[in-house]
Amino acid sequence: MRCLTDAWNAHEAELRRFLRHRARSEAEGDDLLQEVFLRAMRRPNGLCGLDSPRAWLFHAARNLLIDRLRLAKDQVPLPDDLAAEPEAVLAPVDGLAQCLPRVLAELAAEDRDAITCCDIEGMSQKDYAARLGLSLPGAKSRLQRARKRLKARLTVACQVTFDADGVVCCFVPRQPEA
């Protein structure tokens, strides 16, 4: 405990200035200083056995400051009508799911397998590559080509149209064949 007392007495004033300068208020700086002291006390041997107790104290202080900043992010309340806007923007893309089963069935088996495994079932590309005995770049290329062919087929089969920004604006749904 003597190591802790000696180190604390030698560095407390400097540590207090460091924390007060970076905290939002002197009171918060003092609270952080107290927390650094408590962390030092909780160490199994206090600060004994450390090459540089000062470095440990400042490292602990910086970590506490970072934690406080993460927790103290300013939050701004959102207006109630904001939630309604994204639904209208996302609706055409979400609606394309109606076309997906039929168009997916029309793709080649290799393309359908790649899209089903990686995009629908959530298999990682690495696992997909291992399952097929392909290199990872080979599996990524296969999936990329399959996605390109799916997009082209969806565009034609479901009459997808895009706005000026390239975002889906509308389409004609196609139901799966019975």
C-alpha positions in Angstrom: 0.0 0.0 0.0 3.0 2.2 0.5 3.7 2.1 -3.3 0.2 3.4 -4.0 0.5 6.2 -1.4 3.9 7.4 -2.7 2.8 7.3 -6.3 -0.5 9.0 -5.6 1.2 11.8 -3.6 3.8 12.3 -6.4 1.3 12.5 -9.3 -2.1 13.6 -7.9 -1.8 17.3 -8.7 -0.6 16.7 -12.2 -3.3 14.0 -12.8 -6.0 16.4 -11.4 -5.0 19.2 -13.8 -5.0 16.7 -16.7 -8.5 15.4 -15.9 -10.0 18.8 -15.1 -8.6 20.2 -18.4 -10.3 17.5 -20.4 -13.5 17.0 -18.4 -16.6 19.1 -18.9 -16.3 20.6 -15.4 -13.9 20.7 -12.5 -16.4 18.5 -10.5 -16.4 15.9 -13.3 -12.6 16.0 -13.3 -12.5 15.4 -9.6 -15.0 12.5 -9.9 -12.7 10.9 -12.6 -9.7 11.5 -10.3 -11.4 9.6 -7.5 -12.3 6.8 -9.9 -8.6 6.5 -11.0 -7.6 6.2 -7.3 -10.2 3.5 -6.7 -8.9 1.6 -9.8 -5.4 1.8 -8.4 -6.5 0.6 -5.0 -8.3 -2.4 -6.6 -5.1 -3.6 -8.4 -3.8 -6.7 -6.6 -0.6 -5.1 -5.5 -1.6 -1.5 -5.8 1.0 0.2 -7.9 3.8 -1.9 -6.5 5.9 -3.7 -9.1 5.1 -1.3 -11.9 8.0 0.3 -13.8 6.1 3.5 -14.1 3.2 4.1 -11.7 2.7 7.6 -13.4 2.2 6.0 -16.8 -0.4 3.5 -15.3 -2.3 6.4 -13.6 -2.4 8.5 -16.8 -3.4 5.4 -18.9 -6.3 4.7 -16.5 -7.3 8.4 -16.6 -7.4 8.4 -20.4 -9.5 5.3 -20.5 -11.9 6.8 -18.0 -12.2 10.0 -20.2 -12.9 7.9 -23.3 -15.5 5.9 -21.5 -17.2 9.1 -20.3 -17.2 10.6 -23.7 -18.7 7.5 -25.2 -21.5 7.5 -22.7 -22.2 11.3 -22.9 -22.9 11.5 -26.6 -25.5 14.3 -27.2 -28.8 12.9 -28.3 -31.3 14.9 -30.2 -35.0 14.0 -30.1 -36.3 13.1 -33.6 -39.6 14.5 -34.8 -42.6 12.1 -34.8 -43.2 12.4 -38.6 -39.6 11.4 -39.4 -40.4 7.7 -39.0 -43.0 7.7 -41.8 -40.6 9.0 -44.5 -38.1 6.1 -44.8 -41.0 3.6 -45.3 -42.1 5.3 -48.4 -38.5 5.4 -49.7 -37.8 1.8 -49.0 -41.2 0.4 -50.0 -40.3 -0.3 -53.7 -37.1 -2.2 -52.9 -38.8 -4.1 -50.1 -41.6 -5.0 -52.5 -39.2 -6.6 -54.9 -39.2 -9.6 -52.6 -42.5 -10.6 -54.2 -40.6 -11.1 -57.5 -37.6 -12.8 -56.0 -38.8 -16.4 -55.7 -39.8 -16.7 -59.4 -36.8 -14.9 -60.8 -34.5 -16.9 -58.5 -36.0 -20.1 -59.8 -35.2 -19.0 -63.4 -31.5 -18.5 -62.7 -28.9 -21.2 -63.4 -28.4 -23.6 -60.5 -24.9 -22.3 -59.8 -26.2 -18.7 -59.5 -29.2 -19.7 -57.4 -27.0 -21.7 -55.0 -24.6 -18.8 -54.5 -27.3 -16.2 -53.9 -29.3 -18.6 -51.7 -26.4 -19.6 -49.5 -24.7 -16.2 -49.1 -27.4 -13.6 -49.4 -30.5 -15.4 -48.2 -29.2 -17.9 -45.7 -26.3 -15.7 -44.5 -23.5 -18.1 -45.1 -20.1 -16.3 -45.1 -18.3 -16.2 -48.5 -15.4 -18.0 -46.8 -17.6 -20.9 -45.8 -19.2 -21.0 -49.2 -15.8 -21.2 -50.8 -14.8 -24.0 -48.5 -18.0 -25.9 -49.2 -17.4 -25.8 -53.0 -13.7 -26.3 -52.8 -13.0 -22.8 -54.3 -10.6 -20.1 -53.4 -12.1 -17.2 -51.6 -11.6 -14.8 -54.5 -13.2 -17.4 -56.8 -16.2 -17.7 -54.6 -16.5 -13.9 -54.3 -16.3 -13.6 -58.1 -19.0 -16.3 -58.6 -21.3 -14.5 -56.1 -20.7 -11.1 -57.7 -21.5 -12.5 -61.2 -24.7 -14.3 -59.8 -25.8 -11.0 -58.2 -25.3 -9.2 -61.5 -27.4 -11.8 -63.4 -30.1 -11.7 -60.7 -30.3 -7.9 -61.0 -30.5 -8.1 -64.8 -33.2 -10.7 -64.6 -35.2 -8.8 -62.0 -35.0 -5.7 -64.0 -36.5 -7.4 -67.1 -38.9 -9.9 -65.5 -40.4 -7.5 -63.0 -40.1 -4.4 -65.1 -38.0 -2.5 -62.5 -37.4 1.2 -63.2 -34.8 3.3 -61.5 -34.9 7.0 -60.6 -32.2 9.5 -61.6 -30.1 8.4 -58.6 -30.2 4.7 -59.6 -32.6 3.8 -56.8 -35.5 1.4 -57.5 -38.6 3.6 -57.9 -41.2 1.1 -59.1 -41.8 -2.4 -60.6 -44.5 -4.8 -61.7 -44.8 -7.7 -59.3 -44.6 -11.3 -60.7 -46.1 -14.1 -58.6 -44.4 -17.5 -58.5 -45.8 -20.0 -61.0 -48.0 -22.6 -59.5 
